[in-house]
């Protein structure tokens, strides 16, 4: 089912819904909005990431290429 099909189906539900169903749909939408707007990381976690990024950009931390990461994973599983 495409997103357009889903939208049409939801519109059908809304057009024929009683108050109880409309309240449930509203609660779902509000919960979704709250979750979408919540930051994934807290401020301390952002600060840690920022300091690690700065260290990486200055060449002060060790980093691996994607190929090196894949090789390490393969060798660890062998």
VMD Tcl script that builds the backbone (N, CA, C; Angstrom):
set m [mol new atoms 234]
animate dup $m
set s [atomselect $m all]
$s set {name element resname resid chain x y z} {
  {N N UNK 1 A 0.848 -1.176 0.000}
  {CA C UNK 1 A 0.000 0.000 0.000}
  {C C UNK 1 A 0.891 1.236 0.000}
  {N N UNK 2 A 0.616 2.165 -0.876}
  {CA C UNK 2 A 1.414 3.389 -0.978}
  {C C UNK 2 A 0.996 4.396 0.099}
  {N N UNK 3 A 1.804 5.423 0.267}
  {CA C UNK 3 A 1.448 6.453 1.252}
  {C C UNK 3 A 0.163 7.167 0.837}
  {N N UNK 4 A -0.041 7.344 -0.458}
  {CA C UNK 4 A -1.290 7.956 -0.932}
  {C C UNK 4 A -2.497 7.102 -0.605}
  {N N UNK 5 A -2.348 5.780 -0.773}
  {CA C UNK 5 A -3.435 4.862 -0.422}
  {C C UNK 5 A -3.755 4.947 1.069}
  {N N UNK 6 A -2.696 5.008 1.878}
  {CA C UNK 6 A -2.897 5.109 3.330}
  {C C UNK 6 A -3.601 6.407 3.703}
  {N N UNK 7 A -3.185 7.500 3.081}
  {CA C UNK 7 A -3.842 8.789 3.358}
  {C C UNK 7 A -5.330 8.725 3.023}
  {N N UNK 8 A -5.637 8.143 1.874}
  {CA C UNK 8 A -7.044 8.017 1.481}
  {C C UNK 8 A -7.823 7.167 2.471}
  {N N UNK 9 A -7.206 6.077 2.935}
  {CA C UNK 9 A -7.872 5.196 3.896}
  {C C UNK 9 A -8.129 5.942 5.207}
  {N N UNK 10 A -7.130 6.692 5.664}
  {CA C UNK 10 A -7.293 7.460 6.905}
  {C C UNK 10 A -8.385 8.510 6.731}
  {N N UNK 11 A -8.417 9.159 5.587}
  {CA C UNK 11 A -9.482 10.145 5.330}
  {C C UNK 11 A -10.862 9.490 5.385}
  {N N UNK 12 A -10.964 8.280 4.840}
  {CA C UNK 12 A -12.240 7.554 4.905}
  {C C UNK 12 A -12.637 7.302 6.360}
  {N N UNK 13 A -11.651 6.874 7.166}
  {CA C UNK 13 A -11.933 6.649 8.586}
  {C C UNK 13 A -12.396 7.935 9.254}
  {N N UNK 14 A -11.684 9.025 8.987}
  {CA C UNK 14 A -12.006 10.307 9.616}
  {C C UNK 14 A -13.389 10.787 9.190}
  {N N UNK 15 A -13.697 10.640 7.918}
  {CA C UNK 15 A -14.991 11.114 7.409}
  {C C UNK 15 A -16.173 10.380 8.031}
  {N N UNK 16 A -15.970 9.135 8.441}
  {CA C UNK 16 A -17.082 8.342 8.987}
  {C C UNK 16 A -16.935 8.075 10.484}
  {N N UNK 17 A -15.913 8.649 11.104}
  {CA C UNK 17 A -15.598 8.319 12.492}
  {C C UNK 17 A -16.553 8.962 13.482}
  {N N UNK 18 A -16.742 8.239 14.585}
  {CA C UNK 18 A -17.464 8.832 15.703}
  {C C UNK 18 A -16.453 9.580 16.578}
  {N N UNK 19 A -16.933 10.237 17.601}
  {CA C UNK 19 A -16.070 11.058 18.458}
  {C C UNK 19 A -14.986 10.213 19.118}
  {N N UNK 20 A -15.319 9.013 19.518}
  {CA C UNK 20 A -14.355 8.131 20.191}
  {C C UNK 20 A -13.157 7.852 19.282}
  {N N UNK 21 A -13.412 7.493 18.029}
  {CA C UNK 21 A -12.322 7.219 17.098}
  {C C UNK 21 A -11.525 8.486 16.803}
  {N N UNK 22 A -12.202 9.604 16.659}
  {CA C UNK 22 A -11.496 10.861 16.407}
  {C C UNK 22 A -10.567 11.221 17.564}
  {N N UNK 23 A -11.014 10.973 18.795}
  {CA C UNK 23 A -10.163 11.241 19.961}
  {C C UNK 23 A -8.951 10.316 19.970}
  {N N UNK 24 A -9.151 9.058 19.579}
  {CA C UNK 24 A -8.026 8.125 19.510}
  {C C UNK 24 A -7.020 8.569 18.445}
  {N N UNK 25 A -7.520 8.968 17.288}
  {CA C UNK 25 A -6.637 9.438 16.223}
  {C C UNK 25 A -5.877 10.688 16.652}
  {N N UNK 26 A -6.559 11.576 17.363}
  {CA C UNK 26 A -5.907 12.779 17.864}
  {C C UNK 26 A -4.793 12.421 18.847}
  {N N UNK 27 A -5.059 11.474 19.734}
  {CA C UNK 27 A -4.053 11.054 20.713}
  {C C UNK 27 A -2.841 10.443 20.014}
  {N N UNK 28 A -3.087 9.645 18.995}
  {CA C UNK 28 A -1.982 9.052 18.234}
  {C C UNK 28 A -1.156 10.152 17.572}
  {N N UNK 29 A -1.830 11.107 16.944}
  {CA C UNK 29 A -1.130 12.198 16.261}
  {C C UNK 29 A -0.324 13.034 17.249}
  {N N UNK 30 A -0.877 13.324 18.411}
  {CA C UNK 30 A -0.162 14.112 19.413}
  {C C UNK 30 A 1.055 13.363 19.934}
  {N N UNK 31 A 0.899 12.071 20.183}
  {CA C UNK 31 A 2.025 11.260 20.642}
  {C C UNK 31 A 3.129 11.255 19.600}
  {N N UNK 32 A 2.750 11.080 18.348}
  {CA C UNK 32 A 3.723 11.088 17.255}
  {C C UNK 32 A 4.450 12.425 17.197}
  {N N UNK 33 A 3.717 13.519 17.270}
  {CA C UNK 33 A 4.332 14.848 17.213}
  {C C UNK 33 A 5.309 15.045 18.364}
  {N N UNK 34 A 4.939 14.611 19.559}
  {CA C UNK 34 A 5.820 14.762 20.714}
  {C C UNK 34 A 7.099 13.958 20.533}
  {N N UNK 35 A 6.984 12.738 20.002}
  {CA C UNK 35 A 8.159 11.899 19.803}
  {C C UNK 35 A 9.058 12.456 18.714}
  {N N UNK 36 A 8.473 12.979 17.651}
  {CA C UNK 36 A 9.258 13.527 16.548}
  {C C UNK 36 A 10.028 14.754 17.004}
  {N N UNK 37 A 9.449 15.559 17.869}
  {CA C UNK 37 A 10.070 16.808 18.298}
  {C C UNK 37 A 11.039 16.645 19.457}
  {N N UNK 38 A 11.079 15.459 20.072}
  {CA C UNK 38 A 12.003 15.232 21.171}
  {C C UNK 38 A 13.406 15.023 20.623}
  {N N UNK 39 A 14.402 15.666 21.229}
  {CA C UNK 39 A 15.768 15.409 20.775}
  {C C UNK 39 A 16.162 13.966 21.091}
  {N N UNK 40 A 16.915 13.383 20.199}
  {CA C UNK 40 A 17.351 12.001 20.395}
  {C C UNK 40 A 18.423 11.935 21.470}
  {N N UNK 41 A 19.283 12.946 21.507}
  {CA C UNK 41 A 20.359 12.996 22.486}
  {C C UNK 41 A 20.114 14.143 23.455}
  {N N UNK 42 A 20.583 13.965 24.696}
  {CA C UNK 42 A 20.474 15.077 25.634}
  {C C UNK 42 A 21.691 15.998 25.465}
  {N N UNK 43 A 21.708 17.100 26.183}
  {CA C UNK 43 A 22.754 18.114 26.005}
  {C C UNK 43 A 24.143 17.561 26.304}
  {N N UNK 44 A 24.278 16.743 27.353}
  {CA C UNK 44 A 25.583 16.156 27.682}
  {C C UNK 44 A 26.094 15.279 26.544}
  {N N UNK 45 A 25.201 14.510 25.943}
  {CA C UNK 45 A 25.606 13.644 24.835}
  {C C UNK 45 A 26.044 14.469 23.628}
  {N N UNK 46 A 25.346 15.578 23.352}
  {CA C UNK 46 A 25.761 16.466 22.266}
  {C C UNK 46 A 27.152 17.039 22.537}
  {N N UNK 47 A 27.418 17.403 23.782}
  {CA C UNK 47 A 28.725 17.968 24.115}
  {C C UNK 47 A 29.832 16.939 23.924}
  {N N UNK 48 A 29.568 15.693 24.306}
  {CA C UNK 48 A 30.551 14.625 24.105}
  {C C UNK 48 A 30.829 14.444 22.615}
  {N N UNK 49 A 29.759 14.393 21.823}
  {CA C UNK 49 A 29.942 14.251 20.375}
  {C C UNK 49 A 30.719 15.420 19.786}
  {N N UNK 50 A 30.404 16.632 20.239}
  {CA C UNK 50 A 31.116 17.808 19.732}
  {C C UNK 50 A 32.605 17.743 20.059}
  {N N UNK 51 A 32.936 17.348 21.285}
  {CA C UNK 51 A 34.354 17.286 21.656}
  {C C UNK 51 A 35.068 16.178 20.887}
  {N N UNK 52 A 34.402 15.054 20.668}
  {CA C UNK 52 A 35.013 13.978 19.877}
  {C C UNK 52 A 35.193 14.402 18.421}
  {N N UNK 53 A 34.229 15.131 17.891}
  {CA C UNK 53 A 34.326 15.618 16.511}
  {C C UNK 53 A 35.490 16.588 16.376}
  {N N UNK 54 A 35.613 17.497 17.332}
  {CA C UNK 54 A 36.720 18.454 17.305}
  {C C UNK 54 A 38.061 17.725 17.353}
  {N N UNK 55 A 38.170 16.727 18.228}
  {CA C UNK 55 A 39.410 15.953 18.320}
  {C C UNK 55 A 39.696 15.249 16.996}
  {N N UNK 56 A 38.676 14.722 16.371}
  {CA C UNK 56 A 38.849 14.055 15.074}
  {C C UNK 56 A 39.319 15.046 14.016}
  {N N UNK 57 A 38.686 16.210 13.953}
  {CA C UNK 57 A 39.051 17.204 12.949}
  {C C UNK 57 A 40.479 17.722 13.145}
  {N N UNK 58 A 40.940 17.738 14.395}
  {CA C UNK 58 A 42.301 18.190 14.682}
  {C C UNK 58 A 43.321 17.067 14.526}
  {N N UNK 59 A 42.851 15.846 14.232}
  {CA C UNK 59 A 43.753 14.705 14.085}
  {C C UNK 59 A 44.235 14.164 15.414}
  {N N UNK 60 A 43.522 14.458 16.479}
  {CA C UNK 60 A 43.923 14.047 17.823}
  {C C UNK 60 A 43.306 12.720 18.250}
  {N N UNK 61 A 42.484 12.134 17.417}
  {CA C UNK 61 A 41.864 10.858 17.776}
  {C C UNK 61 A 42.054 9.872 16.633}
  {N N UNK 62 A 42.017 8.604 16.980}
  {CA C UNK 62 A 42.185 7.571 15.968}
  {C C UNK 62 A 40.845 7.341 15.279}
  {N N UNK 63 A 40.904 7.208 13.981}
  {CA C UNK 63 A 39.692 6.880 13.239}
  {C C UNK 63 A 40.030 5.834 12.189}
  {N N UNK 64 A 39.009 5.143 11.736}
  {CA C UNK 64 A 39.181 4.079 10.751}
  {C C UNK 64 A 38.337 4.372 9.528}
  {N N UNK 65 A 38.824 3.934 8.387}
  {CA C UNK 65 A 38.001 4.021 7.184}
  {C C UNK 65 A 36.936 2.932 7.262}
  {N N UNK 66 A 35.930 3.062 6.421}
  {CA C UNK 66 A 34.867 2.058 6.395}
  {C C UNK 66 A 35.440 0.694 6.026}
  {N N UNK 67 A 36.397 0.654 5.114}
  {CA C UNK 67 A 37.027 -0.610 4.717}
  {C C UNK 67 A 37.761 -1.238 5.898}
  {N N UNK 68 A 38.455 -0.424 6.698}
  {CA C UNK 68 A 39.149 -0.943 7.879}
  {C C UNK 68 A 38.157 -1.507 8.894}
  {N N UNK 69 A 37.057 -0.837 9.075}
  {CA C UNK 69 A 36.028 -1.318 10.003}
  {C C UNK 69 A 35.511 -2.672 9.548}
  {N N UNK 70 A 35.207 -2.802 8.260}
  {CA C UNK 70 A 34.697 -4.077 7.739}
  {C C UNK 70 A 35.729 -5.189 7.903}
  {N N UNK 71 A 37.012 -4.887 7.645}
  {CA C UNK 71 A 38.063 -5.898 7.824}
  {C C UNK 71 A 38.152 -6.341 9.281}
  {N N UNK 72 A 38.073 -5.386 10.198}
  {CA C UNK 72 A 38.147 -5.733 11.625}
  {C C UNK 72 A 36.979 -6.625 12.039}
  {N N UNK 73 A 35.796 -6.317 11.543}
  {CA C UNK 73 A 34.620 -7.122 11.870}
  {C C UNK 73 A 34.782 -8.527 11.328}
  {N N UNK 74 A 35.233 -8.638 10.079}
  {CA C UNK 74 A 35.426 -9.962 9.474}
  {C C UNK 74 A 36.469 -10.765 10.231}
  {N N UNK 75 A 37.566 -10.125 10.623}
  {CA C UNK 75 A 38.616 -10.853 11.334}
  {C C UNK 75 A 38.162 -11.245 12.739}
  {N N UNK 76 A 37.323 -10.449 13.355}
  {CA C UNK 76 A 36.811 -10.781 14.688}
  {C C UNK 76 A 35.849 -11.960 14.633}
  {N N UNK 77 A 35.155 -12.112 13.520}
  {CA C UNK 77 A 34.195 -13.205 13.369}
  {C C UNK 77 A 34.839 -14.484 12.864}
  {N N UNK 78 A 36.112 -14.437 12.519}
  {CA C UNK 78 A 36.792 -15.631 11.982}
  {C C UNK 78 A 37.378 -16.483 13.069}
}
mol reanalyze $m
mol bondsrecalc $m
mol representation Tube
mol addrep $m
